[in-house]
Amino acid sequence: MTTVLRGLPPYLRLLTLTQLAFNIGFYAVLPYLATHLADSIGLAGWAVGLVLGLRTFSQQGLFVVGGVLTDRFGPRPVVLVGCVLRIAGFVWLGFAGSTAGVVGAVVLVGFAAALFSPAVESETAREAVRYEREAGVPRAQVLGVFSAAGQAGAFLGPLLGTALLYVGFRAACLAGAVVFVGVLAGHARLMPRRERVRTDRRLRGGARTVFANPRFLALCLAYSGYLIAYNQLYLALPVELTRSTGSQDAVGLLFALSSVLVVGAQLPVTRWSAARLAPRDALTAGLGLVAAGFVTVAATASYAPSRTPYALLPACALVVLLTVGQMLLVPAARGLVPDLVDERHLGLATGALSSVSGLAVLGGSAATGALLTLPAPALWSALAVVPLAAAGLARFVTPVRTARGNPGPLGCVPRGSGTRQPSPEKE
């Protein structure tokens, strides 16, 4: 990844390293928040769940707000304000000793991400399209580097947090704040200023335009199916491990396996995909692999001897197939957004993709949670329907083109070449 990162233009390097730093700072604190709330603050289990839910809603549910502000004011001020709020939130969380203080800090931490994440992601997509047009480097490859950097941060962050917990939870929070001080300084110095967008009738009608776009809605629903399926790593996988091995001790190892796979294989997978698959086909194939992971557990769980090393094989197969599917579909989905919406509404669309998916996960988690008492074959067969249905919806995600095959809203150049247009029948 380092070699490919050096080959990117300076601004894309900044955005990619930002994603790495964001996740290091975030995951140095988040995995240990529930234990801190229960043991140090003394919250009951339901209250811990409520606080964590508020964090998720204040972040994922409000991404669309950050996207709208990015379209209105440009990415620079939104990123800078988000960094300031994240620093304040982490410092507050480190010193909060009451339930009200913890809730306020956690909501502030989540809202900060709702500001800067859509700004950084939409700016990365915009610059990836521009780099594709100018240098012929597939946008999926750039977005793959971005995804791998984020996963590397998610892998390194808990390691940093674990080391700092020997000092105390407050030290982990302050270390996270320090990381974001560095991000703030880097962006204040290096992120370009953009002319402020005038609020005209067309910009004000952005939400109506974006949400009335059937292709974009199909992408949102397909991506929601992926996130609902991915969330089973937190819901159904621990249940399966308890059933097959008698404990959830292997959860951490399986998450580490997923992170290592993304860090090590994201770029080769993305290069292969960009050279051979249109973005829509990569999205469909990725969802198919996720479904195959669920079907594998359904087909083999009853045959793997319980309470033996072999009992982990179905779960390992699930994690590997889901992770490879993720490596195919996430860069493809992010790369499709600029081809489905007007450039002036790219921030809104980027935020909406996350917010719609987050709401779908909220409802989908409640629905799938009701299935957890089913036998393993029935449970995982039912869960496989979600990514399969999403793969069917992905077939409707067709980039916008004129009748002559000219580029779409941001200059769609599919198939990874950056220079040639595919024939309509291949798209």
TORSE-663497 format. One record per residue (C-alpha): x, y, z; residue number from 1; residue in one letter. Coordinates in steps of 0.05 Angstrom, whole numbers, plus 32768, in hexadecimal, padded with zeros to 4 digits. Each point is the difference from the previous one (the first is absolute). Layout:
+------+-------+------+-----+------+
! east ! north !   up ! pos ! code !
+------+-------+------+-----+------+
!    X !     Y !    Z ! NUM !    A !
...
+------+-------+------+-----+------+
This chain:
+------+-------+------+-----+------+
! east ! north !   up ! pos ! code !
+------+-------+------+-----+------+
! 8000 !  8000 ! 8000 !   1 !    M !
! 8039 !  8030 ! 8010 !   2 !    T !
! 801B !  7FFD ! 7FB8 !   3 !    T !
! 7FBC !  800E ! 7FE1 !   4 !    V !
! 7FF4 !  8037 ! 8032 !   5 !    L !
! 8041 !  8023 ! 7FEC !   6 !    R !
! 7FE9 !  7FFF ! 7FB8 !   7 !    G !
! 7FC0 !  8027 ! 800E !   8 !    L !
! 7FFD !  804C ! 7FF8 !   9 !    P !
! 800F !  8025 ! 8042 !  10 !    P !
! 7FB7 !  8013 ! 800D !  11 !    Y !
! 7FE8 !  7FB8 ! 7FF8 !  12 !    L !
! 8038 !  7FEA ! 802E !  13 !    R !
! 7FE8 !  8032 ! 8034 !  14 !    L !
! 7FB9 !  7FE6 ! 7FFC !  15 !    L !
! 8016 !  7FB8 ! 8004 !  16 !    T !
! 802E !  800C ! 803C !  17 !    L !
! 7FC6 !  8026 ! 801F !  18 !    T !
! 7FD6 !  7FC1 ! 7FFE !  19 !    Q !
! 8039 !  7FD9 ! 8020 !  20 !    L !
! 8008 !  8033 ! 8038 !  21 !    A !
! 7FB4 !  8007 ! 800B !  22 !    F !
! 7FF9 !  7FB5 ! 800C !  23 !    N !
! 803E !  7FFB ! 802C !  24 !    I !
! 7FE6 !  8036 ! 802D !  25 !    G !
! 7FB9 !  7FE6 ! 7FFF !  26 !    F !
! 800F !  7FB6 ! 800C !  27 !    Y !
! 8032 !  8010 ! 8036 !  28 !    A !
! 7FC3 !  8013 ! 802B !  29 !    V !
! 7FC0 !  7FE0 ! 7FE4 !  30 !    L !
! 800E !  7FB5 ! 800F !  31 !    P !
! 800A !  8010 ! 8049 !  32 !    Y !
! 7FC6 !  8030 ! 8009 !  33 !    L !
! 7FCC !  7FCD ! 8016 !  34 !    A !
! 802E !  7FE4 ! 8037 !  35 !    T !
! 800F !  8046 ! 8018 !  36 !    H !
! 7FB6 !  8012 ! 8003 !  37 !    L !
! 7FEF !  7FC2 ! 8027 !  38 !    A !
! 803C !  7FFB ! 802F !  39 !    D !
! 8017 !  8047 ! 800A !  40 !    S !
! 7FBF !  8028 ! 7FF8 !  41 !    I !
! 7FD4 !  7FC9 ! 801C !  42 !    G !
! 7FCB !  8000 ! 7FC9 !  43 !    L !
! 7FCF !  7FC6 ! 7FFB !  44 !    A !
! 8003 !  7FD4 ! 7FC2 !  45 !    G !
! 7FC4 !  8020 ! 7FDF !  46 !    W !
! 801E !  8045 ! 800C !  47 !    A !
! 8042 !  7FEB ! 7FE0 !  48 !    V !
! 7FDA !  7FE8 ! 7FC3 !  49 !    G !
! 7FD9 !  8041 ! 7FFD !  50 !    L !
! 803F !  802A ! 8003 !  51 !    V !
! 8021 !  7FD7 ! 7FC9 !  52 !    L !
! 7FC1 !  8006 ! 7FD7 !  53 !    G !
! 8000 !  804B ! 8008 !  54 !    L !
! 8047 !  8002 ! 7FE8 !  55 !    R !
! 7FEE !  7FD8 ! 7FC2 !  56 !    T !
! 7FC3 !  802C ! 7FF1 !  57 !    F !
! 8025 !  8041 ! 800B !  58 !    S !
! 8035 !  7FE8 ! 7FCF !  59 !    Q !
! 7FE1 !  7FD3 ! 7FCB !  60 !    Q !
! 7FBA !  801D ! 8003 !  61 !    G !
! 8019 !  8047 ! 7FF7 !  62 !    L !
! 8032 !  7FF4 ! 7FC7 !  63 !    F !
! 7FCE !  8021 ! 7FD1 !  64 !    V !
! 8007 !  8041 ! 8029 !  65 !    V !
! 804B !  7FFF ! 7FF6 !  66 !    G !
! 7FF5 !  7FF3 ! 7FB6 !  67 !    G !
! 7FD1 !  803B ! 7FF8 !  68 !    V !
! 8030 !  802E ! 8024 !  69 !    L !
! 8039 !  7FE8 ! 7FD4 !  70 !    T !
! 7FD9 !  8011 ! 7FC1 !  71 !    D !
! 7FEF !  8044 ! 801D !  72 !    R !
! 8042 !  8016 ! 801F !  73 !    F !
! 8034 !  7FD2 ! 7FE0 !  74 !    G !
! 8026 !  7FC8 ! 8023 !  75 !    P !
! 8036 !  8029 ! 8023 !  76 !    R !
! 7FD6 !  8025 ! 8035 !  77 !    P !
! 7FD6 !  7FC2 ! 800D !  78 !    V !
! 803D !  7FD4 ! 800B !  79 !    V !
! 8021 !  8034 ! 802E !  80 !    L !
! 7FC2 !  8009 ! 802A !  81 !    V !
! 7FF7 !  7FB5 ! 8004 !  82 !    G !
! 8047 !  7FF7 ! 8019 !  83 !    C !
! 7FF7 !  8036 ! 8035 !  84 !    V !
! 7FC0 !  7FDF ! 8018 !  85 !    L !
! 8021 !  7FBB ! 8002 !  86 !    R !
! 803A !  801B ! 8029 !  87 !    I !
! 7FD0 !  8021 ! 8030 !  88 !    A !
! 7FD5 !  7FC1 ! 8004 !  89 !    G !
! 803B !  7FD2 ! 8010 !  90 !    F !
! 801B !  802F ! 8036 !  91 !    V !
! 7FBA !  8007 ! 801E !  92 !    W !
! 7FF6 !  7FB4 ! 7FFF !  93 !    L !
! 8043 !  7FF6 ! 8023 !  94 !    G !
! 7FEC !  802C ! 803A !  95 !    F !
! 7FB4 !  7FF3 ! 8001 !  96 !    A !
! 7FEB !  7FE1 ! 8042 !  97 !    G !
! 7FB4 !  8002 ! 7FFA !  98 !    S !
! 7FCD !  7FE0 ! 7FD2 !  99 !    T !
! 7FEC !  8044 ! 7FE3 ! 100 !    A !
! 8049 !  8012 ! 7FF3 ! 101 !    G !
! 800D !  7FBD ! 7FDE ! 102 !    V !
! 7FC2 !  8006 ! 7FD4 ! 103 !    V !
! 8013 !  8047 ! 7FEB ! 104 !    G !
! 8047 !  7FEC ! 7FF0 ! 105 !    A !
! 7FEC !  7FC2 ! 7FD9 ! 106 !    V !
! 7FCC !  8027 ! 7FD7 ! 107 !    V !
! 8035 !  8035 ! 7FF1 ! 108 !    L !
! 8032 !  7FCB ! 7FEA ! 109 !    V !
! 7FCC !  7FE2 ! 7FD2 ! 110 !    G !
! 7FE9 !  8042 ! 7FE2 ! 111 !    F !
! 8048 !  8013 ! 7FF2 ! 112 !    A !
! 8006 !  7FC3 ! 7FD3 ! 113 !    A !
! 7FBD !  8011 ! 7FE0 ! 114 !    A !
! 8022 !  8041 ! 7FEA ! 115 !    L !
! 8045 !  7FEC ! 7FE8 ! 116 !    F !
! 7FF4 !  7FBA ! 7FE5 ! 117 !    S !
! 7FCF !  8014 ! 7FC7 ! 118 !    P !
! 802E !  803B ! 7FF0 ! 119 !    A !
! 803E !  7FD4 ! 7FFB ! 120 !    V !
! 7FDD !  7FC7 ! 7FDB ! 121 !    E !
! 7FDD !  802D ! 7FCD ! 122 !    S !
! 8041 !  8026 ! 7FF4 ! 123 !    E !
! 8026 !  7FBF ! 7FF7 ! 124 !    T !
! 7FCC !  7FE7 ! 7FCD ! 125 !    A !
! 8004 !  8043 ! 7FDB ! 126 !    R !
! 804C !  7FFF ! 7FFD ! 127 !    E !
! 8001 !  7FB6 ! 7FED ! 128 !    A !
! 7FD4 !  800F ! 7FC4 ! 129 !    V !
! 802C !  803B ! 7FED ! 130 !    R !
! 803F !  7FD6 ! 8007 ! 131 !    Y !
! 7FE0 !  7FCA ! 7FD5 ! 132 !    E !
! 7FF2 !  8031 ! 7FC9 ! 133 !    R !
! 8045 !  8020 ! 8002 ! 134 !    E !
! 802D !  7FC4 ! 800D ! 135 !    A !
! 7FD6 !  7FC4 ! 7FEC ! 136 !    G !
! 8005 !  7FE1 ! 8046 ! 137 !    V !
! 7FBE !  7FDD ! 8010 ! 138 !    P !
! 7FD9 !  8024 ! 8036 ! 139 !    R !
! 7FF1 !  7FBC ! 8020 ! 140 !    A !
! 804B !  7FF8 ! 800C ! 141 !    Q !
! 8005 !  8043 ! 8023 ! 142 !    V !
! 7FC2 !  7FF1 ! 802A ! 143 !    L !
! 801E !  7FBC ! 800F ! 144 !    G !
! 803D !  8022 ! 801E ! 145 !    V !
! 7FD1 !  802C ! 8028 ! 146 !    F !
! 7FDB !  7FC3 ! 801A ! 147 !    S !
! 8040 !  7FDB ! 8011 ! 148 !    A !
! 801A !  803D ! 8026 ! 149 !    A !
! 7FC0 !  8002 ! 8028 ! 150 !    G !
! 8004 !  7FB6 ! 8010 ! 151 !    Q !
! 8049 !  8008 ! 8015 ! 152 !    A !
! 7FEB !  8036 ! 8030 ! 153 !    G !
! 7FC8 !  7FD4 ! 801B ! 154 !    A !
! 8035 !  7FCA ! 800C ! 155 !    F !
! 8035 !  802D ! 801F ! 156 !    L !
! 7FD1 !  802A ! 802A ! 157 !    G !
! 7FEB !  7FC8 ! 8031 ! 158 !    P !
! 8049 !  7FED ! 8008 ! 159 !    L !
! 8010 !  8048 ! 8014 ! 160 !    L !
! 7FC3 !  8001 ! 802E ! 161 !    G !
! 8014 !  7FBE ! 8021 ! 162 !    T !
! 8045 !  801B ! 8010 ! 163 !    A !
! 7FE3 !  8041 ! 801C ! 164 !    L !
! 7FCD !  7FDD ! 802B ! 165 !    L !
! 8039 !  7FEB ! 802E ! 166 !    Y !
! 8003 !  804A ! 8010 ! 167 !    V !
! 7FB4 !  800A ! 8000 ! 168 !    G !
! 7FC4 !  800E ! 7FD4 ! 169 !    F !
! 800E !  804A ! 8005 ! 170 !    R !
! 8044 !  7FF6 ! 7FE1 ! 171 !    A !
! 7FE0 !  7FDC ! 7FC4 ! 172 !    A !
! 7FCF !  803A ! 7FF7 ! 173 !    C !
! 8037 !  8034 ! 8003 ! 174 !    L !
! 802A !  7FD8 ! 7FCF ! 175 !    A !
! 7FC5 !  7FFF ! 7FD1 ! 176 !    G !
! 7FFA !  804C ! 8008 ! 177 !    A !
! 8049 !  8009 ! 7FF0 ! 178 !    V !
! 7FF8 !  7FD8 ! 7FC0 ! 179 !    V !
! 7FC9 !  802F ! 7FEA ! 180 !    F !
! 802A !  803D ! 8013 ! 181 !    V !
! 8032 !  7FE7 ! 7FCC ! 182 !    G !
! 7FC8 !  7FF5 ! 7FCD ! 183 !    V !
! 7FE6 !  8046 ! 800D ! 184 !    L !
! 8045 !  801F ! 7FF8 ! 185 !    A !
! 800C !  7FDA ! 7FBF ! 186 !    G !
! 7FBF !  8014 ! 7FE0 ! 187 !    H !
! 8003 !  8048 ! 8018 ! 188 !    A !
! 8043 !  8005 ! 7FDC ! 189 !    R !
! 7FF6 !  7FD4 ! 7FC2 ! 190 !    L !
! 7FB6 !  7FFC ! 7FEF ! 191 !    M !
! 7FF0 !  8031 ! 7FC8 ! 192 !    P !
! 7FCD !  8036 ! 8009 ! 193 !    R !
! 7FC4 !  7FFD ! 7FD1 ! 194 !    R !
! 7FD3 !  8037 ! 7FEA ! 195 !    E !
! 7FC0 !  7FFF ! 8028 ! 196 !    R !
! 7FC4 !  7FE4 ! 7FDB ! 197 !    V !
! 7FC7 !  8030 ! 7FF3 ! 198 !    R !
! 7FBE !  7FE8 ! 801C ! 199 !    T !
! 7FD3 !  8001 ! 7FC3 ! 200 !    D !
! 7FC1 !  7FDA ! 7FF0 ! 201 !    R !
! 8025 !  7FC6 ! 7FE1 ! 202 !    R !
! 802B !  7FF6 ! 803E ! 203 !    L !
! 7FC4 !  8005 ! 802F ! 204 !    R !
! 7FDD !  7FCB ! 7FD7 ! 205 !    G !
! 803B !  7FD0 ! 8009 ! 206 !    G !
! 7FDD !  7FD2 ! 8030 ! 207 !    A !
! 7FC4 !  7FF9 ! 7FD4 ! 208 !    R !
! 802C !  7FF3 ! 7FC3 ! 209 !    T !
! 802C !  7FCD ! 8023 ! 210 !    V !
! 7FC9 !  7FD8 ! 8022 ! 211 !    F !
! 7FD5 !  8000 ! 7FC1 ! 212 !    A !
! 8039 !  7FDF ! 7FD9 ! 213 !    N !
! 7FEC !  7FB6 ! 7FFA ! 214 !    P !
! 8047 !  7FEA ! 7FEE ! 215 !    R !
! 801C !  8021 ! 803F ! 216 !    F !
! 7FC9 !  7FE3 ! 802B ! 217 !    L !
! 8010 !  7FBB ! 7FE3 ! 218 !    A !
! 8049 !  800A ! 8015 ! 219 !    L !
! 7FEA !  8016 ! 8046 ! 220 !    C !
! 7FD5 !  7FC2 ! 8008 ! 221 !    L !
! 8036 !  7FD1 ! 7FE4 ! 222 !    A !
! 8034 !  801F ! 802F ! 223 !    Y !
! 7FCE !  7FFA ! 8039 ! 224 !    S !
! 7FFB !  7FB6 ! 7FF3 ! 225 !    G !
! 804C !  7FFB ! 8005 ! 226 !    Y !
! 8002 !  8026 ! 8042 ! 227 !    L !
! 7FC8 !  7FD6 ! 801E ! 228 !    I !
! 8027 !  7FC2 ! 7FEC ! 229 !    A !
! 8042 !  801D ! 801B ! 230 !    Y !
! 7FDE !  8010 ! 8042 ! 231 !    N !
! 7FF6 !  7FB5 ! 800A ! 232 !    Q !
! 8049 !  7FFE ! 8015 ! 233 !    L !
! 7FE7 !  8023 ! 803F ! 234 !    Y !
! 7FBD !  7FDC ! 8006 ! 235 !    L !
! 7FFE !  7FBB ! 7FE3 ! 236 !    A !
! 8049 !  7FED ! 7FFF ! 237 !    L !
! 8009 !  8002 ! 804C ! 238 !    P !
! 7FC1 !  7FD5 ! 8007 ! 239 !    V !
! 801D !  7FCE ! 7FCE ! 240 !    E !
! 8043 !  7FFE ! 8024 ! 241 !    L !
! 7FDD !  7FF3 ! 8042 ! 242 !    T !
! 7FD9 !  7FC8 ! 7FE0 ! 243 !    R !
! 803B !  7FE0 ! 7FDE ! 244 !    S !
! 803A !  800C ! 8030 ! 245 !    T !
! 7FDE !  800F ! 8043 ! 246 !    G !
! 801A !  8047 ! 8005 ! 247 !    S !
! 800B !  8041 ! 7FDA ! 248 !    Q !
! 804B !  8002 ! 800B ! 249 !    D !
! 800F !  7FFA ! 7FB6 ! 250 !    A !
! 7FDA !  8040 ! 7FED ! 251 !    V !
! 803E !  802B ! 8008 ! 252 !    G !
! 802A !  7FD1 ! 7FD6 ! 253 !    L !
! 7FCC !  7FFF ! 7FC8 ! 254 !    L !
! 7FFC !  804C ! 7FFF ! 255 !    F !
! 804C !  8003 ! 7FFD ! 256 !    A !
! 7FFD !  7FCF ! 7FC6 ! 257 !    L !
! 7FD0 !  802E ! 7FDB ! 258 !    S !
! 802C !  803D ! 800D ! 259 !    S !
! 8040 !  7FDD ! 7FE9 ! 260 !    V !
! 7FDD !  7FE8 ! 7FC1 ! 261 !    L !
! 7FEA !  8046 ! 7FEE ! 262 !    V !
! 8043 !  8020 ! 800F ! 263 !    V !
! 8026 !  7FCB ! 7FD9 ! 264 !    G !
! 7FD1 !  7FF0 ! 7FC6 ! 265 !    A !
! 7FD5 !  803D ! 7FF4 ! 266 !    Q !
! 802E !  801E ! 7FCB ! 267 !    L !
! 800B !  7FC0 ! 7FD8 ! 268 !    P !
! 7FB6 !  7FF1 ! 8001 ! 269 !    V !
! 7FEF !  8047 ! 7FEB ! 270 !    T !
! 8032 !  7FFF ! 7FC7 ! 271 !    R !
! 7FE5 !  7FBE ! 7FE7 ! 272 !    W !
! 7FB8 !  8019 ! 8006 ! 273 !    S !
! 800E !  8043 ! 7FDE ! 274 !    A !
! 8020 !  7FDD ! 7FC5 ! 275 !    A !
! 7FCA !  7FCC ! 7FF5 ! 276 !    R !
! 7FBD !  8017 ! 801E ! 277 !    L !
! 7FD3 !  803B ! 7FF6 ! 278 !    A !
! 7FF1 !  8021 ! 8044 ! 279 !    P !
! 7FB9 !  7FE5 ! 8000 ! 280 !    R !
! 8019 !  7FBA ! 7FF3 ! 281 !    D !
! 8033 !  8006 ! 8038 ! 282 !    A !
! 7FC8 !  8016 ! 802F ! 283 !    L !
! 7FD5 !  7FC4 ! 7FEB ! 284 !    T !
! 803A !  7FCF ! 8005 ! 285 !    A !
! 8013 !  801A ! 8045 ! 286 !    G !
! 7FB9 !  7FF6 ! 801A ! 287 !    L !
! 8000 !  7FBA ! 7FE2 ! 288 !    G !
! 803E !  7FEE ! 8027 ! 289 !    L !
! 7FE1 !  801A ! 8040 ! 290 !    V !
! 7FC3 !  7FD5 ! 7FF4 ! 291 !    A !
! 802E !  7FC5 ! 7FF1 ! 292 !    A !
! 8020 !  8009 ! 8044 ! 293 !    G !
! 7FBD !  7FFA ! 8022 ! 294 !    F !
! 7FEC !  7FC4 ! 7FD6 ! 295 !    V !
! 8043 !  7FDE ! 8012 ! 296 !    T !
! 7FEF !  8005 ! 804B ! 297 !    V !
! 7FBA !  7FE7 ! 7FF3 ! 298 !    A !
! 801A !  7FC4 ! 7FD9 ! 299 !    A !
! 803A !  7FED ! 802D ! 300 !    T !
! 7FEE !  8015 ! 8047 ! 301 !    A !
! 7FDD !  7FBE ! 800F ! 302 !    S !
! 803A !  7FD6 ! 7FE7 ! 303 !    Y !
! 803B !  8024 ! 8022 ! 304 !    A !
! 800E !  7FDA ! 8041 ! 305 !    P !
! 7FED !  802D ! 803A ! 306 !    S !
! 8033 !  8015 ! 8035 ! 307 !    R !
! 803C !  7FEE ! 7FD3 ! 308 !    T !
! 802F !  802B ! 7FD6 ! 309 !    P !
! 7FD7 !  7FEB ! 7FC3 ! 310 !    Y !
! 7FC3 !  8022 ! 801D ! 311 !    A !
! 8020 !  8044 ! 7FED ! 312 !    L !
! 8005 !  7FEF ! 7FB6 ! 313 !    L !
! 7FB9 !  8018 ! 7FED ! 314 !    P !
! 800A !  8042 ! 8024 ! 315 !    A !
! 8044 !  8009 ! 7FE0 ! 316 !    C !
! 7FE2 !  7FF3 ! 7FBB ! 317 !    A !
! 7FCA !  8033 ! 800E ! 318 !    L !
! 8032 !  8036 ! 8015 ! 319 !    V !
! 802D !  7FF3 ! 7FC4 ! 320 !    V !
! 7FC7 !  8001 ! 7FCD ! 321 !    L !
! 7FDE !  803C ! 8020 ! 322 !    L !
! 8042 !  8027 ! 8002 ! 323 !    T !
! 8011 !  7FF1 ! 7FB7 ! 324 !    V !
! 7FBA !  8014 ! 7FED ! 325 !    G !
! 800A !  8040 ! 8027 ! 326 !    Q !
! 8041 !  800E ! 7FDC ! 327 !    M !
! 7FDC !  7FFA ! 7FBD ! 328 !    L !
! 7FC0 !  8026 ! 800F ! 329 !    L !
! 8013 !  803A ! 802E ! 330 !    V !
! 802F !  8024 ! 7FCF ! 331 !    P !
! 7FCF !  7FF1 ! 7FC7 ! 332 !    A !
! 7FC5 !  801D ! 8026 ! 333 !    A !
! 8026 !  803E ! 8015 ! 334 !    R !
! 801A !  8009 ! 7FB9 ! 335 !    G !
! 7FBA !  7FFB ! 7FE3 ! 336 !    L !
! 7FE4 !  803B ! 8028 ! 337 !    V !
! 8021 !  8036 ! 7FD5 ! 338 !    P !
! 7FE1 !  7FE0 ! 7FC2 ! 339 !    D !
! 7FBA !  8001 ! 801B ! 340 !    L !
! 7FF9 !  8048 ! 801B ! 341 !    V !
! 8011 !  8047 ! 7FED ! 342 !    D !
! 8044 !  8016 ! 801A ! 343 !    E !
! 7FE0 !  8038 ! 8028 ! 344 !    R !
! 7FDB !  7FCB ! 8028 ! 345 !    H !
! 8039 !  7FCF ! 800A ! 346 !    L !
! 8008 !  800F ! 804A ! 347 !    G !
! 7FB5 !  7FF7 ! 800C ! 348 !    L !
! 8000 !  7FBF ! 7FD9 ! 349 !    A !
! 803D !  7FE5 ! 8025 ! 350 !    T !
! 7FE1 !  8010 ! 8043 ! 351 !    G !
! 7FBC !  7FE5 ! 7FEA ! 352 !    A !
! 8020 !  7FBD ! 7FEC ! 353 !    L !
! 801A !  7FF7 ! 8047 ! 354 !    S !
! 7FC1 !  801B ! 8022 ! 355 !    S !
! 7FD0 !  7FD6 ! 7FD9 ! 356 !    V !
! 802C !  7FC3 ! 800B ! 357 !    S !
! 8005 !  8010 ! 804A ! 358 !    G !
! 7FB5 !  8004 ! 8008 ! 359 !    L !
! 7FF8 !  7FBF ! 7FDA ! 360 !    A !
! 8032 !  7FDE ! 802F ! 361 !    V !
! 7FD9 !  801A ! 803C ! 362 !    L !
! 7FC0 !  7FDF ! 7FE6 ! 363 !    G !
! 8023 !  7FC4 ! 7FE3 ! 364 !    G !
! 8025 !  7FF1 ! 8040 ! 365 !    S !
! 7FBE !  7FFD ! 8026 ! 366 !    A !
! 7FE3 !  7FD2 ! 7FCC ! 367 !    A !
! 803C !  7FD2 ! 7FFB ! 368 !    T !
! 8007 !  7FFF ! 804C ! 369 !    G !
! 7FBD !  7FDD ! 8003 ! 370 !    A !
! 801D !  7FC7 ! 7FD7 ! 371 !    L !
! 803B !  7FF1 ! 802D ! 372 !    L !
! 7FDC !  7FC8 ! 8024 ! 373 !    T !
! 7FF7 !  7FD8 ! 7FBF ! 374 !    L !
! 802D !  7FC4 ! 7FF2 ! 375 !    P !
! 8040 !  8013 ! 7FDD ! 376 !    A !
! 7FEC !  7FE7 ! 7FBA ! 377 !    P !
! 7FBE !  8025 ! 8001 ! 378 !    A !
! 801E !  803F ! 801E ! 379 !    L !
! 8038 !  8007 ! 7FCE ! 380 !    W !
! 7FD4 !  7FED ! 7FC5 ! 381 !    S !
! 7FCF !  8037 ! 8014 ! 382 !    A !
! 8039 !  8032 ! 8008 ! 383 !    L !
! 801B !  7FEE ! 7FBB ! 384 !    A !
! 7FC0 !  801C ! 7FE1 ! 385 !    V !
! 8015 !  8047 ! 8012 ! 386 !    V !
! 8040 !  8005 ! 7FD7 ! 387 !    P !
! 7FE0 !  7FD8 ! 7FC8 ! 388 !    L !
! 7FC6 !  8031 ! 7FFC ! 389 !    A !
! 8032 !  8039 ! 8003 ! 390 !    A !
! 8026 !  7FE1 ! 7FC5 ! 391 !    A !
! 7FBF !  8000 ! 7FD9 ! 392 !    G !
! 7FF6 !  804A ! 800E ! 393 !    L !
! 8048 !  800F ! 7FEB ! 394 !    A !
! 7FEE !  7FEE ! 7FB9 ! 395 !    R !
! 7FD6 !  8040 ! 7FFD ! 396 !    F !
! 803C !  802C ! 8012 ! 397 !    V !
! 8011 !  8019 ! 7FBB ! 398 !    T !
! 802E !  803D ! 7FF9 ! 399 !    P !
! 7FE0 !  803B ! 7FDC ! 400 !    V !
! 8016 !  800B ! 7FB8 ! 401 !    R !
! 7FE8 !  8026 ! 7FC4 ! 402 !    T !
! 7FE9 !  7FDB ! 7FC3 ! 403 !    A !
! 8045 !  8006 ! 7FE1 ! 404 !    R !
! 8022 !  7FE1 ! 803D ! 405 !    G !
! 801E !  8041 ! 8019 ! 406 !    N !
! 8016 !  8004 ! 8048 ! 407 !    P !
! 7FCB !  8008 ! 8037 ! 408 !    G !
! 7FFC !  8036 ! 8036 ! 409 !    P !
! 8049 !  7FFB ! 8015 ! 410 !    L !
! 801C !  7FE0 ! 7FC2 ! 411 !    G !
! 7FF4 !  7FB6 ! 8009 ! 412 !    C !
! 8039 !  7FD6 ! 7FE4 ! 413 !    V !
! 7FF2 !  7FB8 ! 8012 ! 414 !    P !
! 8025 !  7FBF ! 7FF8 ! 415 !    R !
! 803E !  801A ! 8021 ! 416 !    G !
! 8024 !  801B ! 7FC3 ! 417 !    S !
! 7FF1 !  8048 ! 800D ! 418 !    G !
! 8000 !  800D ! 7FB5 ! 419 !    T !
! 7FCF !  7FD4 ! 7FDC ! 420 !    R !
! 7FB4 !  7FF9 ! 8003 ! 421 !    Q !
! 7FE0 !  7FBB ! 8002 ! 422 !    P !
! 7FCB !  7FEC ! 7FD0 ! 423 !    S !
! 7FB9 !  8004 ! 801D ! 424 !    P !
! 7FF6 !  7FB5 ! 7FFE ! 425 !    E !
! 803E !  7FF6 ! 802C ! 426 !    K !
! 7FEC !  8033 ! 8034 ! 427 !    E !
+------+-------+------+-----+------+
